[in-house]
Amino acid sequence: MRALGYLDVFLRLGAAVLAGAVIGFNREIHQKPAGLRTMALVALGSAVFVVATASAATVDSTSRVIQGVITGIGFLGAGSIIRGQSEESVRGLTTAASIWLAAAAGVACGLALWPVVVISCSFGLLILVLEPIDRWLKARLS
């Protein structure tokens, strides 16, 4: 693989910040604990790890970095999950999944997989915007 130029690195990392911020903006307006800055940082950090290995001689090193990001993000997401007063009450799962999506978008930005970034963020936002429909369905089925 060839070494990345400054412009390419800037575009990839900037896209990661934007993708994370877009996901985080939805969480921010819903007053969730992990909002715009958290998601932007998660996506940026993921992209930095991938970009740092993008000029490596083998695909194996990039694969190991991506595996490490996925594992690390699992711990970060787990920290946002809170068990409620009853055993059936769990909060923060959507926030944890959003953190995971921001990390995945960051990895995709690091790899310059632009269609994956745009489509995954679009689907993610669509899912997050559907929250009122989700609540209505749960109330209706209960």
DSSP file (Angstrom, degrees, kcal/mol; ACC not computed):
  #  RESIDUE AA STRUCTURE BP1 BP2  ACC     N-H-->O    O-->H-N    N-H-->O    O-->H-N    TCO  KAPPA ALPHA  PHI   PSI    X-CA   Y-CA   Z-CA
    1    1 A M              0   0    0      0, 0.0     2,-0.2     0, 0.0    54,-0.1   0.000 360.0 360.0 360.0 154.1    0.0    0.0    0.0
    2    2 A R        -     0   0    0      1,-0.1     2,-0.2    52,-0.1    54,-0.1  -0.560 360.0 -98.1 -91.3 157.7    1.1    3.6   -0.6
    3    3 A A        -     0   0    0     -2,-0.2     2,-0.3    52,-0.1    -1,-0.1  -0.500  41.9-116.3 -71.9 142.6    1.6    6.2    2.1
    4    4 A L        -     0   0    0     47,-0.2     2,-0.1    -2,-0.2    -1,-0.1  -0.584  24.6-128.2 -82.0 141.3   -1.4    8.5    2.5
    5    5 A G     >  -     0   0    0     -2,-0.3     4,-2.4     1,-0.1     5,-0.2  -0.382  27.0-104.5 -81.1 166.4   -0.9   12.2    1.8
    6    6 A Y  H  > S+     0   0    0      1,-0.2     4,-2.8     2,-0.2     5,-0.2   0.884 120.3  51.7 -59.4 -40.7   -1.9   14.9    4.3
    7    7 A L  H  > S+     0   0    0      2,-0.2     4,-2.6     1,-0.2    -1,-0.2   0.919 110.0  48.8 -64.4 -42.9   -5.0   15.9    2.3
    8    8 A D  H  > S+     0   0    0      2,-0.2     4,-2.4     1,-0.2    -2,-0.2   0.919 113.2  46.9 -62.8 -44.0   -6.2   12.3    2.2
    9    9 A V  H  X S+     0   0    0     -4,-2.4     4,-2.7     2,-0.2     5,-0.3   0.925 112.4  50.8 -63.1 -44.4   -5.7   11.9    5.9
   10   10 A F  H  X S+     0   0    0     -4,-2.8     4,-2.7    -5,-0.2     5,-0.2   0.917 111.7  47.3 -59.7 -45.1   -7.4   15.2    6.6
   11   11 A L  H  X S+     0   0    0     -4,-2.6     4,-2.4     2,-0.2    -1,-0.2   0.915 113.5  47.4 -64.5 -43.4  -10.4   14.2    4.5
   12   12 A R  H  X S+     0   0    0     -4,-2.4     4,-1.7     2,-0.2    -2,-0.2   0.931 117.0  41.8 -65.5 -45.5  -10.7   10.7    6.1
   13   13 A L  H  X S+     0   0    0     -4,-2.7     4,-2.2     2,-0.2    -2,-0.2   0.889 114.7  51.5 -70.9 -38.2  -10.5   12.0    9.6
   14   14 A G  H  X S+     0   0    0     -4,-2.7     4,-2.3    -5,-0.3    -2,-0.2   0.901 109.3  50.4 -63.4 -40.6  -12.7   15.0    8.9
   15   15 A A  H  X S+     0   0    0     -4,-2.4     4,-2.9    -5,-0.2    -1,-0.2   0.878 108.6  52.9 -64.3 -37.2  -15.4   12.7    7.4
   16   16 A A  H  X S+     0   0    0     -4,-1.7     4,-2.6     2,-0.2     5,-0.2   0.925 109.1  48.3 -64.4 -43.9  -15.1   10.5   10.6
   17   17 A V  H  X S+     0   0    0     -4,-2.2     4,-2.6     1,-0.2    -2,-0.2   0.930 113.9  47.4 -60.9 -44.6  -15.7   13.5   12.8
   18   18 A L  H  X S+     0   0    0     -4,-2.3     4,-2.3     2,-0.2    -2,-0.2   0.922 112.0  49.0 -63.5 -44.9  -18.7   14.5   10.6
   19   19 A A  H  X S+     0   0    0     -4,-2.9     4,-1.9     1,-0.2    -2,-0.2   0.932 114.4  45.3 -62.1 -45.4  -20.2   11.0   10.6
   20   20 A G  H  X S+     0   0    0     -4,-2.6     4,-2.9     1,-0.2    20,-0.3   0.897 112.3  51.6 -64.0 -40.1  -19.9   10.7   14.4
   21   21 A A  H  X S+     0   0    0     -4,-2.6     4,-2.3    -5,-0.2    -1,-0.2   0.873 106.8  53.7 -65.4 -37.1  -21.3   14.2   14.9
   22   22 A V  H  X S+     0   0    0     -4,-2.3     4,-1.0     2,-0.2    -1,-0.2   0.932 113.8  41.7 -62.9 -45.4  -24.3   13.4   12.7
   23   23 A I  H  X S+     0   0    0     -4,-1.9     4,-1.2     1,-0.2     3,-0.4   0.927 116.4  49.7 -66.2 -44.2  -25.1   10.3   14.8
   24   24 A G  H  X S+     0   0    0     -4,-2.9     4,-2.6    12,-0.2    12,-0.5   0.784  98.8  66.5 -66.9 -28.5  -24.3   12.1   18.0
   25   25 A F  H  X S+     0   0    0     -4,-2.3     4,-2.5     1,-0.2    -1,-0.2   0.913 100.8  49.8 -60.5 -42.1  -26.5   15.1   17.2
   26   26 A N  H  X S+     0   0    0     -4,-1.0     4,-1.1    -3,-0.4    -1,-0.2   0.920 112.3  47.0 -61.8 -43.0  -29.6   12.9   17.4
   27   27 A R  H  <>S+     0   0    0     -4,-1.2     5,-2.6     1,-0.2    -2,-0.2   0.861 111.1  53.9 -65.6 -35.1  -28.5   11.6   20.7
   28   28 A E  H ><5S+     0   0    0     -4,-2.6     3,-1.8     1,-0.2    -2,-0.2   0.921 106.2  49.5 -66.1 -46.0  -27.8   15.1   21.9
   29   29 A I  H 3<5S+     0   0    0     -4,-2.5    -1,-0.2     1,-0.3    -2,-0.2   0.733 110.7  51.6 -70.2 -19.0  -31.3   16.5   21.0
   30   30 A H  T 3<5S-     0   0    0     -4,-1.1    -1,-0.3    -5,-0.2    -2,-0.2   0.260 115.4-120.0 -96.0  11.4  -32.8   13.5   22.9
   31   31 A Q  T < 5 +     0   0    0     -3,-1.8    -3,-0.2     1,-0.2    -2,-0.1   0.881  53.6 163.2  54.4  47.4  -30.6   14.4   25.9
   32   32 A K      < -     0   0    0     -5,-2.6    -1,-0.2     2,-0.1    -2,-0.0  -0.614  49.0-115.0 -91.3 156.0  -28.7   11.1   26.0
   33   33 A P  S    S+     0   0    0      0, 0.0     2,-0.8     0, 0.0     5,-0.1   0.845 106.9  54.0 -64.1 -34.4  -25.5   10.7   27.9
   34   34 A A  S    S+     0   0    0     46,-0.1    -2,-0.1     4,-0.1    -7,-0.1  -0.866  81.2 153.7-102.7 104.6  -23.3   10.1   24.9
   35   35 A G     >  -     0   0    0     -2,-0.8     4,-2.7    -8,-0.1     5,-0.3   0.035  54.8 -42.7-111.0-145.7  -24.0   12.9   22.5
   36   36 A L  H  > S+     0   0    0    -12,-0.5     4,-2.4     1,-0.2   -12,-0.2   0.905 130.7  43.0 -57.0 -52.3  -22.4   14.8   19.7
   37   37 A R  H  > S+     0   0    0      2,-0.2     4,-2.3     1,-0.2    -1,-0.2   0.901 114.6  50.4 -66.0 -40.4  -18.9   15.2   21.1
   38   38 A T  H  > S+     0   0    0      2,-0.2     4,-2.4     1,-0.2    -2,-0.2   0.948 113.7  44.1 -62.8 -48.9  -18.7   11.6   22.4
   39   39 A M  H  X S+     0   0    0     -4,-2.7     4,-2.5     1,-0.2     5,-0.2   0.894 113.1  51.7 -65.4 -39.5  -19.8   10.1   19.0
   40   40 A A  H  X S+     0   0    0     -4,-2.4     4,-2.6   -20,-0.3    -1,-0.2   0.908 111.8  47.2 -63.1 -40.9  -17.5   12.4   17.1
   41   41 A L  H  X S+     0   0    0     -4,-2.3     4,-2.9     2,-0.2    -2,-0.2   0.886 111.1  51.2 -67.8 -38.7  -14.6   11.4   19.3
   42   42 A V  H  X S+     0   0    0     -4,-2.4     4,-2.3     2,-0.2    -2,-0.2   0.940 113.8  44.2 -62.9 -47.1  -15.4    7.7   18.9
   43   43 A A  H  X S+     0   0    0     -4,-2.5     4,-2.3     2,-0.2    -2,-0.2   0.918 115.1  48.6 -64.9 -43.5  -15.6    7.9   15.1
   44   44 A L  H  X S+     0   0    0     -4,-2.6     4,-2.7    -5,-0.2    -2,-0.2   0.934 111.4  49.5 -62.3 -46.6  -12.4   10.0   15.0
   45   45 A G  H  X S+     0   0    0     -4,-2.9     4,-2.0     1,-0.2    -1,-0.2   0.908 111.3  49.3 -60.0 -42.4  -10.5    7.6   17.3
   46   46 A S  H  X S+     0   0    0     -4,-2.3     4,-1.8    -5,-0.2    -1,-0.2   0.916 112.3  48.1 -62.3 -43.0  -11.6    4.6   15.2
   47   47 A A  H  X S+     0   0    0     -4,-2.3     4,-3.3     1,-0.2     5,-0.3   0.885 107.8  55.3 -66.2 -38.5  -10.5    6.3   12.0
   48   48 A V  H  X S+     0   0    0     -4,-2.7     4,-2.4     1,-0.2    -1,-0.2   0.932 107.3  49.8 -60.8 -45.3   -7.2    7.3   13.4
   49   49 A F  H  X S+     0   0    0     -4,-2.0     4,-0.7     1,-0.2    -1,-0.2   0.907 115.7  43.0 -59.8 -41.4   -6.4    3.7   14.3
   50   50 A V  H >X S+     0   0    0     -4,-1.8     3,-1.0     1,-0.2     4,-0.6   0.930 113.8  49.2 -72.5 -44.8   -7.3    2.6   10.8
   51   51 A V  H >< S+     0   0    0     -4,-3.3     3,-0.9     1,-0.3     4,-0.5   0.864 104.2  61.5 -62.1 -35.2   -5.5    5.4    9.0
   52   52 A A  H 3< S+     0   0    0     -4,-2.4    -1,-0.3    -5,-0.3    -2,-0.2   0.779 113.3  35.8 -62.9 -25.6   -2.4    4.8   11.1
   53   53 A T  H X< S+     0   0    0     -3,-1.0     3,-2.0    -4,-0.7    -1,-0.3   0.413  89.9  98.2-104.5   0.6   -2.2    1.3    9.6
   54   54 A A  T << S+     0   0    0     -3,-0.9    -2,-0.1    -4,-0.6    -1,-0.1   0.786  85.5  47.0 -63.5 -27.9   -3.5    2.2    6.1
   55   55 A S  T 3  S+     0   0    0     -4,-0.5    -1,-0.3    -3,-0.2    -2,-0.1   0.250  86.2 127.2 -97.4  15.0    0.1    2.4    4.7
   56   56 A A    <   -     0   0    0     -3,-2.0    -3,-0.1     2,-0.1     6,-0.0  -0.283  68.9-122.3 -68.0 156.9    1.1   -0.9    6.2
   57   57 A A  S    S+     0   0    0      2,-0.0     2,-0.3     4,-0.0    -1,-0.1   0.741  91.5  44.9 -73.6 -22.5    2.6   -3.6    4.0
   58   58 A T     >  -     0   0    0      1,-0.1     4,-0.7   -57,-0.0     3,-0.3  -0.887  68.5-137.9-126.0 154.6   -0.1   -6.2    4.9
   59   59 A V  H  > S+     0   0    0     -2,-0.3     4,-2.4     1,-0.2     5,-0.2   0.729  98.4  75.8 -74.1 -23.5   -3.8   -6.2    5.3
   60   60 A D  H  > S+     0   0    0      1,-0.2     4,-2.2     2,-0.2    -1,-0.2   0.878  91.7  50.7 -58.6 -41.6   -3.3   -8.3    8.4
   61   61 A S  H  > S+     0   0    0     -3,-0.3     4,-2.0     2,-0.2    -1,-0.2   0.899 110.6  48.9 -66.9 -39.2   -2.2   -5.4   10.6
   62   62 A T  H  X S+     0   0    0     -4,-0.7     4,-2.4     1,-0.2    -2,-0.2   0.902 110.1  52.6 -64.7 -40.2   -5.3   -3.3    9.5
   63   63 A S  H  X S+     0   0    0     -4,-2.4     4,-2.2     1,-0.2    -2,-0.2   0.903 108.7  49.5 -61.4 -42.3   -7.5   -6.3   10.3
   64   64 A R  H  X S+     0   0    0     -4,-2.2     4,-2.1     2,-0.2    -1,-0.2   0.882 109.8  51.4 -66.3 -37.6   -6.0   -6.6   13.8
   65   65 A V  H  X S+     0   0    0     -4,-2.0     4,-2.4     2,-0.2    -2,-0.2   0.932 109.5  49.7 -63.9 -44.7   -6.5   -2.9   14.4
   66   66 A I  H  X S+     0   0    0     -4,-2.4     4,-2.4     1,-0.2    -2,-0.2   0.905 109.8  51.6 -61.6 -41.4  -10.2   -3.1   13.4
   67   67 A Q  H  X S+     0   0    0     -4,-2.2     4,-2.1     1,-0.2    -1,-0.2   0.902 110.0  49.8 -60.7 -41.1  -10.7   -6.1   15.7
   68   68 A G  H  X S+     0   0    0     -4,-2.1     4,-2.7     2,-0.2    -2,-0.2   0.889 109.1  51.5 -64.9 -40.0   -9.1   -4.1   18.5
   69   69 A V  H  X S+     0   0    0     -4,-2.4     4,-2.7     2,-0.2     5,-0.2   0.936 109.6  49.9 -61.4 -46.7  -11.4   -1.1   17.9
   70   70 A I  H  X S+     0   0    0     -4,-2.4     4,-1.5     1,-0.2    -2,-0.2   0.913 113.0  46.4 -60.4 -43.5  -14.5   -3.4   17.9
   71   71 A T  H  X S+     0   0    0     -4,-2.1     4,-1.2     2,-0.2    -2,-0.2   0.941 113.9  47.6 -64.3 -47.9  -13.4   -4.9   21.2
   72   72 A G  H  X S+     0   0    0     -4,-2.7     4,-1.8     1,-0.2     3,-0.3   0.886 109.4  52.7 -62.0 -40.4  -12.6   -1.6   22.8
   73   73 A I  H  X S+     0   0    0     -4,-2.7     4,-3.1     1,-0.2     5,-0.3   0.831 100.7  62.9 -66.9 -31.4  -15.8    0.0   21.7
   74   74 A G  H  X S+     0   0    0     -4,-1.5     4,-2.1    -5,-0.2    -1,-0.2   0.902 105.1  46.2 -58.6 -40.5  -17.7   -2.9   23.3
   75   75 A F  H  X S+     0   0    0     -4,-1.2     4,-1.4    -3,-0.3    -2,-0.2   0.905 112.4  49.8 -68.4 -41.4  -16.4   -1.8   26.7
   76   76 A L  H  < S+     0   0    0     -4,-1.8     4,-0.5     1,-0.2     3,-0.2   0.930 113.0  46.6 -62.8 -45.1  -17.2    1.8   26.0
   77   77 A G  H >< S+     0   0    0     -4,-3.1     3,-1.4     1,-0.2     4,-0.4   0.880 106.9  57.8 -64.3 -38.6  -20.7    0.9   25.0
   78   78 A A  H >< S+     0   0    0     -4,-2.1     3,-1.2     1,-0.3    -1,-0.2   0.837  98.5  61.4 -61.6 -31.8  -21.2   -1.4   28.0
   79   79 A G  T 3< S+     0   0    0     -4,-1.4    -1,-0.3    -3,-0.2    -2,-0.2   0.705  99.6  55.4 -68.0 -18.6  -20.4    1.6   30.3
   80   80 A S  T <  S+     0   0    0     -3,-1.4     2,-0.5    -4,-0.5    -1,-0.2   0.523  87.6  94.8 -90.9  -5.3  -23.5    3.4   28.9
   81   81 A I    <   -     0   0    0     -3,-1.2     2,-0.4    -4,-0.4    11,-0.2  -0.753  54.7-174.7 -91.9 129.1  -25.9    0.5   29.8
   82   82 A I  E     -A   91   0A   0      9,-3.1     9,-3.5    -2,-0.5     2,-0.4  -0.979  21.1-134.4-126.1 132.8  -27.7    0.9   33.1
   83   83 A R  E     -A   90   0A   0     -2,-0.4     7,-0.3     7,-0.2     4,-0.1  -0.734  27.6-140.2 -84.9 132.9  -29.9   -1.6   34.7
   84   84 A G        -     0   0    0      5,-3.8    -1,-0.1    -2,-0.4     5,-0.1   0.085  35.1 -78.7 -78.8-166.1  -33.1   -0.1   36.1
   85   85 A Q  S    S+     0   0    0      3,-0.1     2,-0.2     2,-0.0    -1,-0.1   0.835 115.1  50.4 -69.2 -33.9  -34.9   -0.7   39.3
   86   86 A S  S >  S-     0   0    0      1,-0.1     3,-1.1     0, 0.0    -2,-0.3  -0.658  90.7-115.9-101.6 163.3  -36.6   -3.9   38.0
   87   87 A E  T 3  S+     0   0    0      1,-0.2    -1,-0.1    -2,-0.2    -3,-0.1   0.742 116.0  54.7 -68.3 -22.2  -34.9   -6.8   36.3
   88   88 A E  T 3  S+     0   0    0     -5,-0.1     2,-0.7     1,-0.0    -1,-0.2   0.572  90.4  90.6 -85.1 -10.1  -36.8   -6.0   33.1
   89   89 A S    <   +     0   0    0     -3,-1.1    -5,-3.8    -5,-0.1     2,-0.4  -0.791  46.8 160.2 -97.5 114.0  -35.7   -2.4   33.0
   90   90 A V  E     -A   83   0A   0     -2,-0.7     2,-0.3    -7,-0.3    -7,-0.2  -1.000  14.9-169.0-131.9 133.0  -32.5   -1.7   31.1
   91   91 A R  E     +A   82   0A   0     -9,-3.5    -9,-3.1    -2,-0.4    -2,-0.0  -0.891  59.1  38.5-121.6 151.6  -31.5    1.7   29.8
   92   92 A G     >  +     0   0    0     -2,-0.3     4,-2.6   -11,-0.2     5,-0.2   0.447  67.0 121.3  96.9   1.3  -28.7    2.8   27.4
   93   93 A L  H  > S+     0   0    0      2,-0.2     4,-2.4     1,-0.2     5,-0.2   0.907  79.1  48.1 -64.8 -40.0  -28.8    0.0   24.9
   94   94 A T  H  > S+     0   0    0      2,-0.2     4,-2.3     1,-0.2    -1,-0.2   0.895 111.7  50.5 -67.0 -38.8  -29.6    2.4   22.0
   95   95 A T  H  > S+     0   0    0      2,-0.2     4,-2.2     1,-0.2    -2,-0.2   0.926 110.6  49.5 -63.2 -43.5  -26.8    4.7   23.1
   96   96 A A  H  X S+     0   0    0     -4,-2.6     4,-2.0     1,-0.2    -2,-0.2   0.910 111.7  48.5 -61.4 -42.2  -24.4    1.7   23.3
   97   97 A A  H  X S+     0   0    0     -4,-2.4     4,-2.3     1,-0.2    -1,-0.2   0.864 109.3  53.5 -65.9 -35.0  -25.5    0.7   19.8
   98   98 A S  H  X S+     0   0    0     -4,-2.3     4,-2.5     2,-0.2    -2,-0.2   0.883 107.1  51.2 -65.8 -38.4  -25.0    4.3   18.6
   99   99 A I  H  X S+     0   0    0     -4,-2.2     4,-2.1     2,-0.2    -2,-0.2   0.906 110.1  49.9 -63.1 -41.6  -21.4    4.3   19.9
  100  100 A W  H  X S+     0   0    0     -4,-2.0     4,-2.2     2,-0.2    -2,-0.2   0.906 110.9  48.8 -63.2 -42.7  -20.8    1.1   18.1
  101  101 A L  H  X S+     0   0    0     -4,-2.3     4,-2.7     2,-0.2    -2,-0.2   0.898 109.0  52.9 -64.9 -41.2  -22.2    2.6   14.8
  102  102 A A  H  X S+     0   0    0     -4,-2.5     4,-2.2     1,-0.2    -1,-0.2   0.904 110.1  48.7 -61.1 -40.5  -20.0    5.7   15.3
  103  103 A A  H  X S+     0   0    0     -4,-2.1     4,-2.4     2,-0.2    -2,-0.2   0.916 111.0  49.6 -64.9 -42.7  -17.0    3.5   15.6
  104  104 A A  H  X S+     0   0    0     -4,-2.2     4,-2.5     2,-0.2    -2,-0.2   0.901 110.3  50.5 -63.3 -40.3  -17.9    1.5   12.5
  105  105 A A  H  X S+     0   0    0     -4,-2.7     4,-2.4     2,-0.2    -1,-0.2   0.893 109.6  51.9 -64.0 -38.8  -18.4    4.7   10.6
  106  106 A G  H  X S+     0   0    0     -4,-2.2     4,-2.5     2,-0.2    -2,-0.2   0.909 109.2  49.0 -63.3 -42.1  -15.0    5.8   11.8
  107  107 A V  H  X S+     0   0    0     -4,-2.4     4,-1.6     2,-0.2    -2,-0.2   0.926 111.2  50.1 -61.6 -44.9  -13.4    2.6   10.6
  108  108 A A  H  <>S+     0   0    0     -4,-2.5     5,-2.8     1,-0.2     4,-0.3   0.882 110.6  49.9 -62.8 -38.2  -15.2    3.0    7.2
  109  109 A C  H ><5S+     0   0    0     -4,-2.4     3,-1.3     1,-0.2    -1,-0.2   0.916 107.8  53.9 -64.7 -42.2  -13.8    6.6    7.0
  110  110 A G  H 3<5S+     0   0    0     -4,-2.5    -1,-0.2     1,-0.3    -2,-0.2   0.828 112.4  43.7 -60.5 -31.7  -10.4    5.4    7.8
  111  111 A L  T 3<5S-     0   0    0     -4,-1.6    -1,-0.3    -5,-0.1    -2,-0.2   0.427 112.5-122.0 -91.0  -1.0  -10.6    2.9    4.9
  112  112 A A  T < 5 +     0   0    0     -3,-1.3     2,-1.2    -4,-0.3    -3,-0.2   0.862  57.8 152.7  60.1  39.3  -12.2    5.6    2.6
  113  113 A L    >>< +     0   0    0     -5,-2.8     4,-1.9     1,-0.2     3,-0.5  -0.600  14.5 171.7 -94.5  71.2  -15.3    3.5    2.1
  114  114 A W  H 3> S+     0   0    0     -2,-1.2     4,-2.5     1,-0.3     5,-0.2   0.841  70.1  52.5 -59.5 -42.6  -17.5    6.5    1.4
  115  115 A P  H 3> S+     0   0    0      0, 0.0     4,-2.6     0, 0.0     5,-0.3   0.904 110.2  50.6 -60.2 -37.2  -20.6    4.8    0.2
  116  116 A V  H <> S+     0   0    0     -3,-0.5     4,-2.5     2,-0.2     5,-0.3   0.904 110.7  49.7 -64.3 -41.1  -20.5    2.6    3.4
  117  117 A V  H  X S+     0   0    0     -4,-1.9     4,-2.3     2,-0.2     5,-0.3   0.961 115.0  42.1 -61.4 -52.5  -20.2    5.8    5.5
  118  118 A V  H  X S+     0   0    0     -4,-2.5     4,-2.1     1,-0.2    -2,-0.2   0.929 118.8  43.3 -64.0 -47.4  -23.1    7.6    3.9
  119  119 A I  H  X S+     0   0    0     -4,-2.6     4,-2.7    -5,-0.2     5,-0.2   0.913 115.1  48.0 -68.9 -42.6  -25.4    4.7    3.8
  120  120 A S  H  X S+     0   0    0     -4,-2.5     4,-2.6    -5,-0.3    -1,-0.2   0.913 114.0  46.6 -67.2 -40.5  -24.7    3.4    7.3
  121  121 A C  H  X S+     0   0    0     -4,-2.3     4,-2.6    -5,-0.3    -1,-0.2   0.892 112.6  51.2 -66.5 -37.9  -25.1    6.9    8.9
  122  122 A S  H  X S+     0   0    0     -4,-2.1     4,-2.3    -5,-0.3    -2,-0.2   0.944 113.1  43.8 -63.6 -47.9  -28.3    7.4    6.9
  123  123 A F  H  X S+     0   0    0     -4,-2.7     4,-2.5     2,-0.2    -2,-0.2   0.910 112.9  53.3 -63.1 -41.4  -29.8    4.1    8.1
  124  124 A G  H  X S+     0   0    0     -4,-2.6     4,-2.3    -5,-0.2    -2,-0.2   0.926 110.5  46.0 -59.3 -46.0  -28.6    4.8   11.6
  125  125 A L  H  X S+     0   0    0     -4,-2.6     4,-2.4     2,-0.2    -1,-0.2   0.900 110.3  54.0 -64.5 -39.7  -30.3    8.2   11.7
  126  126 A L  H  X S+     0   0    0     -4,-2.3     4,-1.1     1,-0.2    -2,-0.2   0.928 109.8  47.7 -59.2 -44.7  -33.4    6.7   10.3
  127  127 A I  H  < S+     0   0    0     -4,-2.5     3,-0.4     1,-0.2    -1,-0.2   0.910 112.9  48.2 -62.5 -43.1  -33.5    4.1   13.0
  128  128 A L  H >< S+     0   0    0     -4,-2.3     3,-1.1     1,-0.2    -1,-0.2   0.844 108.8  53.5 -68.3 -33.3  -32.9    6.7   15.7
  129  129 A V  H 3< S+     0   0    0     -4,-2.4    -1,-0.2     1,-0.2     4,-0.2   0.738  96.0  69.2 -72.8 -22.4  -35.6    9.0   14.3
  130  130 A L  T >X  +     0   0    0     -4,-1.1     4,-2.1    -3,-0.4     3,-0.6   0.349  65.4 110.5 -78.5   8.0  -38.1    6.2   14.5
  131  131 A E  H <> S+     0   0    0     -3,-1.1     4,-2.6     1,-0.2    -1,-0.2   0.873  73.0  53.3 -54.0 -43.9  -38.1    6.3   18.3
  132  132 A P  H 3> S+     0   0    0      0, 0.0     4,-2.2     0, 0.0    -1,-0.2   0.886 109.6  49.1 -61.4 -35.4  -41.7    7.6   18.6
  133  133 A I  H <> S+     0   0    0     -3,-0.6     4,-2.6    -4,-0.2    -2,-0.2   0.897 110.0  51.9 -67.9 -39.7  -43.0    4.8   16.4
  134  134 A D  H  X S+     0   0    0     -4,-2.1     4,-2.4     2,-0.2    -1,-0.2   0.927 110.7  47.4 -60.5 -46.5  -41.1    2.3   18.6
  135  135 A R  H  X S+     0   0    0     -4,-2.6     4,-2.4     1,-0.2     5,-0.2   0.907 111.5  50.9 -62.4 -41.8  -42.6    3.7   21.7
  136  136 A W  H  X S+     0   0    0     -4,-2.2     4,-2.3    -5,-0.2    -2,-0.2   0.919 110.9  48.6 -63.2 -44.0  -46.1    3.7   20.2
  137  137 A L  H  X S+     0   0    0     -4,-2.6     4,-2.4     2,-0.2    -1,-0.2   0.914 111.4  49.4 -63.0 -42.7  -45.7    0.0   19.1
  138  138 A K  H  X S+     0   0    0     -4,-2.4     4,-1.1     1,-0.2    -2,-0.2   0.913 112.9  47.0 -62.7 -42.0  -44.5   -1.0   22.6
  139  139 A A  H  < S+     0   0    0     -4,-2.4    -1,-0.2     1,-0.2    -2,-0.2   0.887 113.4  49.1 -65.5 -38.8  -47.4    0.8   24.3
  140  140 A R  H  < S+     0   0    0     -4,-2.3    -2,-0.2     1,-0.2    -1,-0.2   0.867 114.0  44.5 -69.2 -37.7  -49.8   -0.8   21.8
  141  141 A L  H  <        0   0    0     -4,-2.4    -1,-0.2     1,-0.2    -2,-0.2   0.617 360.0 360.0 -84.8 -13.3  -48.5   -4.3   22.3
  142  142 A S     <        0   0    0     -4,-1.1    -1,-0.2    -5,-0.2    -2,-0.1   0.474 360.0 360.0 -80.0 360.0  -48.3   -4.1   26.1
